[in-house]
Amino acid sequence: MTPLGCVTGRFQPVHDQHLELVGLALRECAHVIVAVTNPDSGARHTEPTSAHRHTPAANPFSYVERAWLLDAALRGAGLAEVTTVVPFDLTRPQVWTEYVPLRARQYVRVYSDWEREKADRLAAGGYPLTVLDGDPATKVDATDIRAALASGTGWEGLVPPATVPVLRELLDAVPLGRR
C-alpha cells in the first residue's frame, strides 16, 4: 500500500464524485491529502483548457468555507481520520511541496483537456501520478450545483448529505448571488 496519496480540486462545492475519487485513492493509500486549488483570488488565472475555472462565478466559496464543507463531507463519509485538507495553488509549483510532499501519489480523473493539463503539470512537478479516465457523459457539473444553490431550490440532493447544514449556514449568511 502506498503511504500517501493526493486528490486536487476546486471543490466549489464538494460533491459525490469528489468523495468517490478520494475513496479510490484510499484503496491504494493509507492517507490522502485533499488539496484545494484556487485557494485564493490571486491563484485564479485564465487557462486555455478551461474557460471558467478562474471566474468569480465559478469560485463562490472561500478556501476556509471549502475546508468546512470538505470536513463535513469527509466526516460524513467516514474518511476524516485518513485525510488532510490543504490549500494548493496550481499556479505556484515552487511551493507545492510545502503543502503536498513529492512522495504523495497524485490521483487525477480526466474528463477534459483541463484535467489532462493538470495531470501533466503534476507529473512535471515530480509527483508520481495515477490517471483515471472519466466518462464526460457521467461527470457531475459543479456549475449545475452552483446554479441550484443560487436559485435556492433543488440543490440538497446534489451534494453529500453531511454538507447540507454547512451550505445552509453559509448561504444564510451570504447568498450565492451576493458572493
Contacts in CASP RR format, 6 or more apart in sequence:
PFRMAT RR
TARGET T0000
AUTHOR 0000-0000-0000
METHOD contacts of the structure
MODEL  1
MTPLGCVTGRFQPVHDQHLELVGLALRECAHVIVAVTNPDSGARHTEPTS
AHRHTPAANPFSYVERAWLLDAALRGAGLAEVTTVVPFDLTRPQVWTEYV
PLRARQYVRVYSDWEREKADRLAAGGYPLTVLDGDPATKVDATDIRAALA
SGTGWEGLVPPATVPVLRELLDAVPLGRR
1 28 0 8 1.000
1 29 0 8 1.000
1 30 0 8 1.000
2 28 0 8 1.000
2 29 0 8 1.000
2 30 0 8 1.000
2 105 0 8 1.000
3 29 0 8 1.000
3 30 0 8 1.000
3 31 0 8 1.000
3 103 0 8 1.000
4 29 0 8 1.000
4 30 0 8 1.000
4 31 0 8 1.000
4 32 0 8 1.000
4 33 0 8 1.000
4 101 0 8 1.000
4 103 0 8 1.000
4 104 0 8 1.000
4 105 0 8 1.000
5 25 0 8 1.000
5 28 0 8 1.000
5 29 0 8 1.000
5 31 0 8 1.000
5 32 0 8 1.000
5 33 0 8 1.000
5 104 0 8 1.000
5 105 0 8 1.000
5 106 0 8 1.000
5 107 0 8 1.000
6 25 0 8 1.000
6 32 0 8 1.000
6 33 0 8 1.000
6 34 0 8 1.000
6 35 0 8 1.000
6 100 0 8 1.000
6 104 0 8 1.000
6 105 0 8 1.000
6 106 0 8 1.000
6 107 0 8 1.000
6 127 0 8 1.000
7 18 0 8 1.000
7 21 0 8 1.000
7 22 0 8 1.000
7 25 0 8 1.000
7 32 0 8 1.000
7 33 0 8 1.000
7 34 0 8 1.000
7 35 0 8 1.000
7 106 0 8 1.000
7 107 0 8 1.000
8 35 0 8 1.000
8 36 0 8 1.000
8 37 0 8 1.000
8 88 0 8 1.000
8 90 0 8 1.000
8 106 0 8 1.000
8 108 0 8 1.000
8 118 0 8 1.000
8 122 0 8 1.000
9 18 0 8 1.000
9 35 0 8 1.000
9 36 0 8 1.000
9 37 0 8 1.000
9 88 0 8 1.000
10 36 0 8 1.000
10 37 0 8 1.000
10 38 0 8 1.000
10 53 0 8 1.000
10 58 0 8 1.000
10 59 0 8 1.000
10 66 0 8 1.000
10 142 0 8 1.000
11 18 0 8 1.000
11 34 0 8 1.000
11 36 0 8 1.000
11 61 0 8 1.000
11 66 0 8 1.000
11 69 0 8 1.000
11 70 0 8 1.000
12 38 0 8 1.000
12 58 0 8 1.000
12 59 0 8 1.000
12 60 0 8 1.000
12 61 0 8 1.000
12 66 0 8 1.000
12 142 0 8 1.000
12 146 0 8 1.000
13 61 0 8 1.000
13 66 0 8 1.000
13 69 0 8 1.000
13 142 0 8 1.000
13 145 0 8 1.000
13 146 0 8 1.000
13 149 0 8 1.000
13 159 0 8 1.000
13 163 0 8 1.000
13 167 0 8 1.000
14 66 0 8 1.000
14 69 0 8 1.000
14 70 0 8 1.000
14 73 0 8 1.000
14 159 0 8 1.000
14 160 0 8 1.000
14 163 0 8 1.000
15 140 0 8 1.000
15 142 0 8 1.000
15 145 0 8 1.000
15 158 0 8 1.000
15 159 0 8 1.000
15 160 0 8 1.000
16 140 0 8 1.000
16 159 0 8 1.000
16 160 0 8 1.000
17 109 0 8 1.000
17 139 0 8 1.000
17 140 0 8 1.000
18 73 0 8 1.000
19 73 0 8 1.000
19 74 0 8 1.000
19 77 0 8 1.000
19 79 0 8 1.000
19 160 0 8 1.000
21 107 0 8 1.000
21 109 0 8 1.000
21 132 0 8 1.000
22 32 0 8 1.000
22 34 0 8 1.000
22 74 0 8 1.000
22 77 0 8 1.000
22 79 0 8 1.000
22 83 0 8 1.000
23 32 0 8 1.000
23 79 0 8 1.000
24 107 0 8 1.000
24 132 0 8 1.000
25 32 0 8 1.000
25 105 0 8 1.000
25 107 0 8 1.000
25 130 0 8 1.000
26 32 0 8 1.000
26 79 0 8 1.000
26 82 0 8 1.000
26 83 0 8 1.000
28 105 0 8 1.000
28 130 0 8 1.000
29 105 0 8 1.000
30 82 0 8 1.000
31 82 0 8 1.000
31 83 0 8 1.000
31 84 0 8 1.000
32 79 0 8 1.000
32 82 0 8 1.000
32 83 0 8 1.000
32 84 0 8 1.000
32 107 0 8 1.000
33 83 0 8 1.000
33 84 0 8 1.000
33 85 0 8 1.000
33 86 0 8 1.000
33 99 0 8 1.000
33 100 0 8 1.000
33 104 0 8 1.000
34 70 0 8 1.000
34 74 0 8 1.000
34 83 0 8 1.000
34 84 0 8 1.000
34 85 0 8 1.000
34 86 0 8 1.000
35 86 0 8 1.000
35 87 0 8 1.000
35 88 0 8 1.000
35 99 0 8 1.000
35 100 0 8 1.000
36 63 0 8 1.000
36 66 0 8 1.000
36 67 0 8 1.000
36 70 0 8 1.000
36 85 0 8 1.000
36 86 0 8 1.000
36 87 0 8 1.000
36 88 0 8 1.000
37 43 0 8 1.000
37 88 0 8 1.000
37 89 0 8 1.000
37 90 0 8 1.000
38 44 0 8 1.000
38 53 0 8 1.000
38 54 0 8 1.000
38 59 0 8 1.000
38 89 0 8 1.000
38 90 0 8 1.000
39 63 0 8 1.000
39 87 0 8 1.000
39 88 0 8 1.000
39 89 0 8 1.000
40 62 0 8 1.000
40 63 0 8 1.000
40 87 0 8 1.000
40 89 0 8 1.000
41 59 0 8 1.000
42 91 0 8 1.000
43 89 0 8 1.000
43 90 0 8 1.000
43 91 0 8 1.000
43 92 0 8 1.000
44 53 0 8 1.000
44 54 0 8 1.000
44 55 0 8 1.000
44 59 0 8 1.000
45 54 0 8 1.000
45 91 0 8 1.000
46 54 0 8 1.000
47 53 0 8 1.000
47 54 0 8 1.000
47 114 0 8 1.000
47 117 0 8 1.000
49 112 0 8 1.000
49 113 0 8 1.000
49 114 0 8 1.000
49 116 0 8 1.000
49 117 0 8 1.000
50 112 0 8 1.000
50 113 0 8 1.000
50 114 0 8 1.000
52 58 0 8 1.000
52 143 0 8 1.000
53 59 0 8 1.000
53 114 0 8 1.000
56 179 0 8 1.000
57 146 0 8 1.000
58 142 0 8 1.000
58 143 0 8 1.000
58 146 0 8 1.000
60 146 0 8 1.000
60 149 0 8 1.000
60 176 0 8 1.000
60 177 0 8 1.000
60 179 0 8 1.000
61 69 0 8 1.000
61 170 0 8 1.000
61 179 0 8 1.000
63 87 0 8 1.000
65 170 0 8 1.000
67 85 0 8 1.000
68 166 0 8 1.000
68 170 0 8 1.000
69 163 0 8 1.000
69 166 0 8 1.000
69 167 0 8 1.000
70 85 0 8 1.000
71 80 0 8 1.000
71 85 0 8 1.000
72 160 0 8 1.000
72 162 0 8 1.000
72 163 0 8 1.000
72 165 0 8 1.000
72 166 0 8 1.000
73 159 0 8 1.000
73 160 0 8 1.000
73 162 0 8 1.000
73 163 0 8 1.000
74 80 0 8 1.000
74 83 0 8 1.000
74 85 0 8 1.000
75 162 0 8 1.000
76 160 0 8 1.000
76 161 0 8 1.000
76 162 0 8 1.000
77 160 0 8 1.000
77 162 0 8 1.000
86 99 0 8 1.000
86 100 0 8 1.000
87 99 0 8 1.000
88 96 0 8 1.000
88 99 0 8 1.000
88 100 0 8 1.000
89 95 0 8 1.000
90 118 0 8 1.000
90 121 0 8 1.000
93 121 0 8 1.000
93 124 0 8 1.000
93 125 0 8 1.000
96 125 0 8 1.000
100 127 0 8 1.000
102 125 0 8 1.000
102 126 0 8 1.000
102 127 0 8 1.000
103 128 0 8 1.000
104 127 0 8 1.000
104 128 0 8 1.000
105 127 0 8 1.000
105 128 0 8 1.000
105 129 0 8 1.000
105 130 0 8 1.000
106 119 0 8 1.000
106 122 0 8 1.000
106 123 0 8 1.000
106 127 0 8 1.000
106 128 0 8 1.000
106 129 0 8 1.000
106 130 0 8 1.000
107 130 0 8 1.000
107 132 0 8 1.000
108 115 0 8 1.000
108 118 0 8 1.000
108 119 0 8 1.000
108 122 0 8 1.000
108 129 0 8 1.000
108 130 0 8 1.000
108 131 0 8 1.000
108 132 0 8 1.000
109 115 0 8 1.000
109 131 0 8 1.000
109 132 0 8 1.000
109 133 0 8 1.000
109 134 0 8 1.000
110 116 0 8 1.000
110 119 0 8 1.000
110 131 0 8 1.000
110 132 0 8 1.000
110 133 0 8 1.000
110 134 0 8 1.000
111 134 0 8 1.000
111 135 0 8 1.000
111 136 0 8 1.000
111 139 0 8 1.000
112 136 0 8 1.000
119 129 0 8 1.000
119 131 0 8 1.000
122 129 0 8 1.000
123 129 0 8 1.000
140 158 0 8 1.000
144 158 0 8 1.000
145 155 0 8 1.000
145 158 0 8 1.000
145 159 0 8 1.000
146 176 0 8 1.000
148 154 0 8 1.000
148 155 0 8 1.000
148 158 0 8 1.000
149 155 0 8 1.000
149 167 0 8 1.000
149 171 0 8 1.000
149 176 0 8 1.000
150 175 0 8 1.000
150 176 0 8 1.000
150 177 0 8 1.000
152 171 0 8 1.000
155 167 0 8 1.000
156 164 0 8 1.000
159 167 0 8 1.000
END
